[in-house]
Amino acid sequence: MWRKILKVSLASLFLVGSLSVAQAEEWHIDGLGTVDLGKEITVTDGSQTQLHGGMVAGTRKKDYGKSARAAMWSVLTVPPGMNLYPEKAPFPYDTMKLYQIRKTDVRGTYSAGLFVVQGTEKDFFHEGNPKAARFWNDAFREDAQRPVSLFGMPKIGVHEFQALMDQILAEKKDQSMKVKILSFTPWRAIKNRDGSYRWGQEAKVIITNERGLSFPLWISSQLFKEGNTYYLIEVNGSHAAEAQLSDALLFGFYGMKRD
């Protein structure tokens, strides 16, 4: 999965021009809705590229779910209790769709990768954690009580989150990844314009890989539910990209026109 970060950061050379590119007044997520990102941002669909195929195949490798990389991405991007990297089928990542968003102005070009994974309770919870399955099943109702903690764990700050990340990575045999947390907003319920809810988490980090190379990364995850289907949307980009793209995504998700 580390390959995911590196390749997405270079994906502008690979994706643009290879598949459909649209001026992103609208970005449609099949089965969920349409996101308005404004006229300054373009979207490229990379879901049929070699990059996309390699990423999906990487998550299917034996024991990948037990690796430091999977643990890192699970903490940074996956709602508590969900399992994006199970040992047995169904594999949620098989549904992944890949996009790239880009904005260009006089200062330069800013891009980020968007990853959309969808599935039902059977897909995300079939290897246990029924308590989490019950929580997320009810977490999107308009009349649901919004908890101040998830599964008994209080909402934590940067120092606590850093300690949690360090502990999880230290427990892995392949202690190949290091993550420095610079800023962190934990999972919380967010009310959308239409009265529905989504859940989100966001962080700015510096990731150091097994070769000692360090990369600044902005990571934002949004979880929607439509009927019985969950839609996990992950955004990966640079810290500079966050400054240029995050507001468009925030308002786009808030005002999404649901299918």
N, C-alpha and C positions, 0 to 999 in steps of 0.2 A: 504493500500500500504506500510505502514511501515513494515509490515510482510515481504515484498519483500526484504528489505535490510538485515534483520536479517537472513532470511532463505537462501539467496544467500551466505552470509558469511559463512554459515555452510554446504553449498550444496555439498562440496567435499565428505562428508560422505554419502550423499543421492544419488547423481547422478552417481558417478564413479562406474562402474560395473553394473548399473541398465539398461543402454541402450547402444547404439552403441558408442564406443570410437575409435577415429581414430588418428593416428599420423598425425598432421595437416600440411602436406605439402600442403593440399588443404582443404578449408572449403567452401562448396557450399551453396549459398543462392538461393533457388528456384525462378526462374523468374528474378533474378538480375545478378548473376555471381559467380565467384570462387575467393576466397581470399587465397593467399599464406601466411601463418603465420610462416613458417620455421619449421625445423625438431625438434626443442627443445620444441615445444608447442603441447599439445594434446587438442582435442575438444571432449566434451561429449554432445550429444543431449539429452536434458531433456524435450522435448516438449510433452511427453506423461506421465509425472510423476504426482504424487499427488501435488507436489509443483507448477507445471505449472497450473494445474486445479484450485487450490486455488487462485492463483494470478489473473487469468482471472475472476473467480467468484467474487472476492473482488471488482473489478472495476464496476461490474454490480449492486452493492447495491444501494438502493434508496438514492439519494442526495450525492453519493460519489463525484461527480464532483464539488460539492460546499464545500467540506471539505478542511481543512488546508493541509492535505497530498496531495490531488490532485493538489492544488494550488502550493505547493512546487515542486512537480515533473514536473508540467507544465512549471514553470519558469526555472528549471534546465535542462530539457531534451527535451522539445517540441518546435519546431519552432514557432515564433510569428504568431498568427492568426489561427493556427491549433488547433483543439479540440480533444484530445485523450480520453476524458471522457465525452461524451455527455449524455444528459438525455434520449434521444430517439434513437432507432436503425436507421441506422446501428452503431454498436459499434466497432471501430477500434481495440480495444484490444482483440477482439475475434480471430483475426488472429495471435496473438502473438506466436512466437516460441522462446524457451528458450535453451540456450547453456551455457556451462561453458568451459573456457580455463584455462589450467594449465601449469606451467613451474616449473621444479624441478632442482636445482643445489646444490652445496655443502653448500650453505647458507640456503636452505630451499625450501618450495613449495609456489608458488604464484599463485593465481587464481582470476578470475573475471567472473561475469555473463554477458552474451550477450543476449539482447532482441531485436527481430526483429518484427516490426509491419508494415504491408503494407495496402495500400488502395488507392482508387482514390479520386478525388476531392469530390465526393458525400459522401465518408466515413469521410473525415477529416473536411469538411466545411459545412455540411448540416444544422448546427444550426447557420448560419450567417457568417459574415465577408467576404463578396464578394471581398472587396479590397485585403485582404490577399490571397484569392483564385487566383485572377488575377496575383498577384505578383509571387507566387510560380509556377504558370503555365508557366511563361516565364523565371524563374530564372536560368534554367539549359541549355538554348540555348547557343551554342558557340558564337553567335553574340550578346548575350544579354548584356546590359549595367549593370555593377556590381555596385550597390548603396553603398554609404559609410554609409548609415543608413537604417534601416528597418521601413517603415511606419512612417517616420518623427521623429523617436526616434534616437538620435545620439548614436553611439557606446560608451558605458560607461565603466568606470573603476571599480575597486573592491569596492571602497567606495560608489559609486552611485548604484552599483548592490546590495550591502548589504542593502542600504536604501530602494531600491525597494522591496527586499525580505521581509524586516521587515514590510513594509507598507501592503503588500499583506497578510501576515500571520496575522497581527493585525486586519484586516478587517473580518476575519473568526470567526464564533461563537465558534468553537472548537479550541481555541488557544493552541493546544497541541504540536506543533512542533516549534523548534528553529533551525536556520541554521546560522552557522558562515562561511562566505566566506573567504577562505585563498588565493586562486588564481582564476583567471577567464579570459577566452578568449571568447569573445562574438561570436555570429553567424557570419560567414564570408564564402564567396565562396572560394573553394579550387579546383585548376585545377588538374585533374588526368593525368596519363601517356598517356592515349589514347586521350587526348584532351577534354574529357567530364568534367563536373563539379559536385561536391558535395558541400554540406554546412555542417559546423561543429561548435560545441560549446563544451567547456571543462571547468571544474571547479574542484578544491579541496575544500572540505567543512568539517565541523564537524557538524553532525546532532544530536540534543538532542530530545529524544522522550518524550511521556507523562509521562513516569515513571522516567524521569530524567537521563536516560542512554545515554551516548554520544558515537558516532561512527565516526571515520575518514572515509571519503568516497571520492573516485575519480570517477568522472562522466564525460563521454564523449559521445556525440551524433553526429551521422552522418546521413545526409539526402541525399538519392539518388533518382533519378527518371528514370524509364525505361518505355518508352511509356507514357501511362496515369496513371501509378501506381507509388506512392511514397513508398519508403522503409526507415523507420526510425529505425536506429540501435543504441541502447543504451548500453553503457558499464558501469558496476558498479564494483568497486573493492576497495581495501585498498590503502593508499598512497604508501606503499611498493610495492604493485602489479603494480601500475602505473610506477614505476621506472624500473620494469622488463618486462612489457608487452606492454607499450605504443608505443615503436618504431616498434615492430613487427606489431601492428595494423595499425600504420600510413603508413608504407611501403606497407602493405597488401592492404589497401583500395586504396592507390595511384595506385598500379599496378593491380587492380582487372580485371580479364578477364570476360568481360560482356557476358551474354548468347546471 
